[in-house]
Amino acid sequence: METLKQSAITAISQLPDTANINDIIVVLYQIKREKEIVNQTEDKPVSCYDLAKDYIGCIEGPEDLSTNKAYMEGFGL
């Protein structure tokens, strides 16, 4: 079984030479999330919220598209 350090080194070494620090951070974060999911026991279910909670609020935009019908124009409403 590959260690966390080995996984990180492998993933980073596969990045192109033009990769910047943000690319490396993204790779490390993905490895972290994968390890967390693998380490959870089968009898403890993982919710969609648990998987997405680190991404909630990470982009700008309206808080809830469903509250303003103008945002839903063209989607059959």
Secondary structure by P-SEA (a helix, b strand, c coil): cccaaaaaaaaaaaccccccaaaaaaaaaaaaaaaaaaacccccccccccccccccccccccccccccccccccccc
